Amino acid sequence: MKIRAGFRLSYECPQDTAMLLVLNIHPSRRADLLGEQTLSFDRPIEARGYLDGFGNACSRIVAPAGLTTITTDFEIYDGGLADPVPENAYQHEIKDLPDEVLVFLLGSRYCDTDRLADFAWKTFSDTPLGWPRVKAILDFTHNHIAFDYQKADPLRTAFGGFTDRTGVCRDFAHLAITLCRCMNIPARYCTGYLGDIGVPVDVNPMDFSAWFQVYLGGSWHTVDARHNKPRIGRILMATGRDATDVALTTAFGPAILKHFEVITEEIPTLAM
């Protein structure tokens, strides 16, 4: 299966403004590209790429004063299979976790584990370890939060999503990640493309999507509290502790988003 994806983002800056961009696909998916995936700018801008501490492909730019538009458009191969369900994956004891995984047990800016630990242990301590416990957390989060684009709040933490009971895909991810961490299951935030492939078309505008991964049985496994079912055609862009680490753009000065457009669609196969 082939997928076409990309975006068009425009920012207006009153002065030259340094920015960090996390807008490339993740290095783990670059081998699947059917051509180049590069960032293009509508003005002369020099971009320098680097890998951050989580292994994400990032870019540094200085956006000139005025309106700057950033675009990318690419095609990528995908196996066309739904997310695998790790039904037999076991939960590690903390002493057996790799050193680099430990950070994904800790609280972070949007994953305020200290405020949800008591609830998590009261609610999930009787569930079997491993995948059954993760599934219980997914089910709870999926049913607890109502998806509503109009209720998006960039300052809402996991505890805020828990109390507000509304939000967007990042709120589902933050709450489920936090509950997993409270139960000693490493969990990390993911952002990327997820089109309406194999499911009814969403009436909401196409957007980037947030999901997460849990570390069970020696591997990271993709899970999604918003949709709460395996999906086809995810294209990973970045992973981190929470949305802070994978922000699409971080501006070191005023930068107003003027245009936002995302495309993710399956390329039809021509009949022979």
C-alpha positions as CSV (number, residue, x, y, z in Angstrom):
1,M,0.0,0.0,0.0
2,K,1.2,3.5,-0.8
3,I,0.3,6.6,1.2
4,R,0.6,10.2,0.2
5,A,1.1,12.6,3.1
6,G,2.3,16.1,3.8
7,F,1.4,19.5,5.2
8,R,1.3,23.2,4.6
9,L,1.9,25.4,7.7
10,S,2.3,29.2,7.7
11,Y,3.6,31.3,10.6
12,E,3.8,35.1,10.9
13,C,6.6,36.5,13.0
14,P,7.0,40.3,13.8
15,Q,10.8,39.9,13.8
16,D,13.5,37.3,12.9
17,T,12.7,34.3,15.1
18,A,14.6,31.2,15.9
19,M,12.5,28.0,15.6
20,L,12.9,24.3,16.3
21,L,10.9,22.1,13.9
22,V,9.9,18.5,14.5
23,L,8.3,18.0,11.1
24,N,10.2,15.2,9.4
25,I,9.1,11.6,9.6
26,H,10.9,9.4,12.1
27,P,14.2,7.9,11.0
28,S,12.7,4.4,11.6
29,R,10.4,5.1,8.6
30,R,12.8,6.7,6.1
31,A,13.6,3.3,4.5
32,D,9.9,3.1,3.5
33,L,9.9,6.4,1.6
34,L,9.3,6.2,-2.2
35,G,11.1,9.5,-2.8
36,E,12.6,12.4,-0.8
37,Q,10.8,13.8,2.2
38,T,12.2,17.3,2.8
39,L,11.0,20.6,4.2
40,S,10.5,23.4,1.8
41,F,10.2,27.1,2.6
42,D,8.6,29.8,0.5
43,R,11.4,32.2,1.4
44,P,15.2,31.8,1.5
45,I,15.8,30.0,4.8
46,E,18.7,27.8,5.8
47,A,17.6,24.7,7.8
48,R,20.1,22.6,9.8
49,G,19.1,19.1,10.7
50,Y,20.0,17.2,13.9
51,L,18.8,14.3,16.0
52,D,17.5,15.2,19.4
53,G,17.9,13.1,22.6
54,F,15.0,10.9,21.7
55,G,16.3,10.1,18.2
56,N,13.8,12.4,16.3
57,A,14.9,14.1,13.1
58,C,14.6,17.8,13.9
59,S,15.5,21.1,12.1
60,R,16.7,24.5,13.3
61,I,15.8,27.7,11.3
62,V,15.5,31.4,11.8
63,A,12.2,32.5,10.3
64,P,12.5,36.0,8.8
65,A,10.0,38.7,9.9
66,G,6.7,38.3,8.1
67,L,4.8,35.3,6.8
68,T,6.7,32.0,6.3
69,T,5.2,28.9,4.8
70,I,6.6,25.4,5.4
71,T,5.6,22.5,3.3
72,T,6.4,18.9,2.6
73,D,4.7,16.3,0.3
74,F,5.9,12.7,0.0
75,E,4.8,9.1,-0.7
76,I,5.6,6.2,1.5
77,Y,5.2,2.5,1.4
78,D,3.1,0.8,4.2
79,G,2.5,-2.8,4.8
80,G,-1.3,-2.1,5.1
81,L,-1.6,-4.1,8.3
82,A,-3.3,-2.9,11.4
83,D,-1.3,-2.2,14.6
84,P,-0.3,-5.6,16.1
85,V,-1.8,-6.4,19.5
86,P,0.8,-7.7,22.0
87,E,-1.6,-9.9,23.8
88,N,1.1,-12.1,25.3
89,A,3.6,-9.4,26.1
90,Y,4.8,-9.5,29.7
91,Q,5.4,-6.6,32.1
92,H,9.0,-6.2,33.2
93,E,10.0,-5.7,36.8
94,I,11.6,-2.3,37.1
95,K,15.0,-3.7,38.0
96,D,15.0,-5.5,34.6
97,L,14.2,-2.5,32.5
98,P,16.9,-1.1,30.2
99,D,18.4,2.2,31.6
100,E,17.2,4.2,28.6
101,V,13.6,3.2,29.3
102,L,13.4,4.4,32.9
103,V,12.7,8.0,31.9
104,F,9.4,6.9,30.5
105,L,8.3,5.8,34.0
106,L,8.7,9.3,35.4
107,G,6.3,12.2,35.5
108,S,6.8,15.0,33.0
109,R,5.2,18.4,32.1
110,Y,1.9,17.0,30.8
111,C,2.0,13.6,32.5
112,D,1.5,14.5,36.2
113,T,1.9,11.1,37.7
114,D,1.9,12.4,41.3
115,R,-1.7,13.6,40.9
116,L,-3.1,10.3,39.5
117,A,-1.0,7.6,41.3
118,D,-3.6,7.0,44.0
119,F,-6.4,6.7,41.5
120,A,-4.4,4.4,39.2
121,W,-3.5,2.0,42.0
122,K,-7.1,1.9,43.3
123,T,-8.5,1.3,39.9
124,F,-6.0,-1.0,38.1
125,S,-4.1,-2.8,40.8
126,D,-6.3,-5.9,40.5
127,T,-5.9,-6.2,36.7
128,P,-3.4,-8.8,35.4
129,L,0.1,-7.6,34.7
130,G,1.2,-6.8,31.1
131,W,-1.1,-6.4,28.2
132,P,-4.4,-6.9,30.2
133,R,-3.5,-4.0,32.4
134,V,-2.6,-1.8,29.5
135,K,-5.9,-2.7,27.8
136,A,-7.8,-1.8,31.0
137,I,-6.2,1.6,31.0
138,L,-6.9,2.1,27.3
139,D,-10.6,1.1,27.8
140,F,-10.9,3.5,30.8
141,T,-9.3,6.4,29.0
142,H,-11.3,5.9,25.8
143,N,-14.6,5.9,27.7
144,H,-13.6,8.7,30.2
145,I,-12.7,11.4,27.7
146,A,-15.1,12.8,25.1
147,F,-13.3,13.9,21.9
148,D,-14.1,17.5,21.0
149,Y,-11.9,19.7,18.7
150,Q,-13.5,22.8,20.2
151,K,-12.2,21.9,23.7
152,A,-8.5,21.6,22.7
153,D,-6.3,23.3,25.4
154,P,-2.5,23.3,25.0
155,L,-2.1,23.8,28.7
156,R,-4.2,20.8,29.8
157,T,-2.3,18.1,31.6
158,A,-3.2,14.4,32.1
159,F,-4.9,15.3,35.3
160,G,-6.7,18.1,33.5
161,G,-8.0,15.7,31.0
162,F,-9.1,13.4,33.8
163,T,-11.1,16.1,35.5
164,D,-12.4,17.9,32.4
165,R,-13.3,14.6,30.7
166,T,-13.0,16.2,27.3
167,G,-10.2,17.0,24.8
168,V,-8.4,15.9,21.7
169,C,-6.1,13.0,20.8
170,R,-3.1,14.4,22.8
171,D,-5.4,14.4,26.0
172,F,-6.2,10.8,25.5
173,A,-2.5,10.0,25.1
174,H,-1.4,12.0,28.1
175,L,-4.0,10.5,30.4
176,A,-3.3,6.9,29.3
177,I,0.5,7.4,29.4
178,T,0.3,8.8,32.9
179,L,-1.9,5.9,34.2
180,C,0.5,3.4,32.6
181,R,3.5,5.1,34.3
182,C,1.7,5.1,37.6
183,M,1.4,1.3,37.2
184,N,5.1,0.9,36.4
185,I,4.6,0.4,32.7
186,P,6.9,2.6,30.6
187,A,5.0,4.7,28.1
188,R,6.1,7.3,25.6
189,Y,4.2,9.9,23.5
190,C,4.1,9.6,19.7
191,T,3.0,12.0,17.0
192,G,2.6,11.5,13.3
193,Y,0.2,11.0,10.4
194,L,-2.9,8.8,10.7
195,G,-5.3,8.9,7.8
196,D,-8.8,7.5,7.5
197,I,-7.6,4.3,6.0
198,G,-9.8,1.3,6.5
199,V,-12.3,3.3,8.6
200,P,-15.1,5.7,7.9
201,V,-13.9,9.2,7.0
202,D,-13.7,11.5,10.0
203,V,-15.9,14.6,9.6
204,N,-13.2,16.7,11.4
205,P,-10.4,18.3,9.4
206,M,-7.3,16.2,8.8
207,D,-4.7,16.8,11.5
208,F,-1.6,15.3,12.9
209,S,-2.4,12.5,15.4
210,A,-1.1,11.6,18.8
211,W,-0.9,8.1,20.2
212,F,1.6,6.3,22.4
213,Q,3.8,3.3,22.9
214,V,4.2,0.9,25.9
215,Y,7.3,-1.1,26.7
216,L,6.3,-4.7,27.3
217,G,8.2,-8.0,26.6
218,G,11.4,-6.2,25.6
219,S,9.8,-4.0,22.8
220,W,7.8,-0.9,22.3
221,H,4.2,-1.5,21.1
222,T,1.8,1.0,19.5
223,V,-1.4,1.8,21.3
224,D,-4.1,4.4,20.8
225,A,-6.5,5.5,23.6
226,R,-8.5,7.8,21.4
227,H,-9.5,5.2,18.8
228,N,-8.9,2.2,21.1
229,K,-8.6,-0.2,18.2
230,P,-5.8,-1.2,15.8
231,R,-5.4,1.2,12.8
232,I,-3.8,1.0,9.4
233,G,-1.2,3.5,8.0
234,R,0.4,5.2,10.9
235,I,3.4,7.3,9.9
236,L,5.5,8.1,12.9
237,M,7.2,11.5,13.2
238,A,8.5,11.6,16.7
239,T,8.5,10.1,20.2
240,G,9.1,11.7,23.6
241,R,8.0,12.0,27.2
242,D,4.9,14.0,26.3
243,A,3.8,16.7,23.8
244,T,6.5,19.0,24.9
245,D,9.3,16.9,23.4
246,V,7.5,16.5,20.0
247,A,6.0,19.9,19.5
248,L,5.7,20.5,15.7
249,T,7.3,23.9,16.1
250,T,8.9,25.7,19.0
251,A,9.4,29.4,18.5
252,F,11.8,31.5,20.5
253,G,9.7,34.6,20.1
254,P,6.2,35.5,18.9
255,A,5.0,33.3,16.0
256,I,1.3,33.2,15.0
257,L,0.0,30.2,13.1
258,K,-1.9,31.6,10.1
259,H,-2.5,28.4,8.0
260,F,-2.6,24.7,8.9
261,E,-3.3,21.9,6.4
262,V,-2.4,18.2,6.7
263,I,-2.9,15.5,4.0
264,T,-2.8,11.8,4.7
265,E,-4.4,9.5,2.1
266,E,-4.0,6.1,0.5
267,I,-3.0,6.2,-3.1
268,P,-5.5,4.1,-5.1
269,T,-4.1,1.1,-6.8
270,L,-4.7,1.1,-10.5
271,A,-6.7,-1.8,-11.8
272,M,-4.9,-4.0,-14.3
